[in-house]
Amino acid sequence: MSVFKLYASCFIILVFSNTNVAFADTKQSGLGLGFNIMQSIWQGKTDNPKMTKCRLVKRKINAGDQMCVYKGAQNTFVAIYNDKGAFCPKSMLCKLNPDDSKTLGSFVQAFMKK
């Protein structure tokens, strides 16, 4: 087989293997999820979400899992669950979501029941 035929056949296989991605509904694919949201913000259809700086307030380990709880302005809480020993940054930006019903204790209780 000549080198040209080899390259041509690889090119054809590559083109046909990527057609599913090209015709896939972008709302269902993982690639299009963030882009659709950002595009609607750029077009002025939705507002840019307000962000706040959330700081690590609790790190709890239960069996092989770990929970990192962050607190931001106006009682905004975010919990991240990952493997035991994984890295928990000291602070991060999170979406402002004021909610007086959430407490640090409720996150810890729910995690320990898991």
Rosetta blueprint (number, residue, H / E / L):
1 M L
2 S L
3 V H
4 F H
5 K H
6 L H
7 Y H
8 A H
9 S H
10 C H
11 F H
12 I H
13 I H
14 L H
15 V H
16 F H
17 S H
18 N L
19 T H
20 N H
21 V H
22 A H
23 F H
24 A L
25 D L
26 T L
27 K L
28 Q L
29 S L
30 G H
31 L H
32 G H
33 L H
34 G H
35 F H
36 N H
37 I H
38 M H
39 Q H
40 S H
41 I H
42 W H
43 Q L
44 G L
45 K L
46 T L
47 D L
48 N L
49 P L
50 K L
51 M E
52 T E
53 K E
54 C E
55 R E
56 L E
57 V E
58 K E
59 R E
60 K E
61 I E
62 N E
63 A L
64 G L
65 D E
66 Q E
67 M E
68 C E
69 V E
70 Y E
71 K E
72 G E
73 A H
74 Q H
75 N H
76 T E
77 F E
78 V E
79 A E
80 I E
81 Y E
82 N E
83 D E
84 K L
85 G L
86 A L
87 F L
88 C L
89 P L
90 K L
91 S E
92 M E
93 L E
94 C E
95 K E
96 L L
97 N L
98 P L
99 D L
100 D L
101 S L
102 K L
103 T L
104 L H
105 G H
106 S H
107 F H
108 V H
109 Q H
110 A H
111 F H
112 M H
113 K H
114 K L
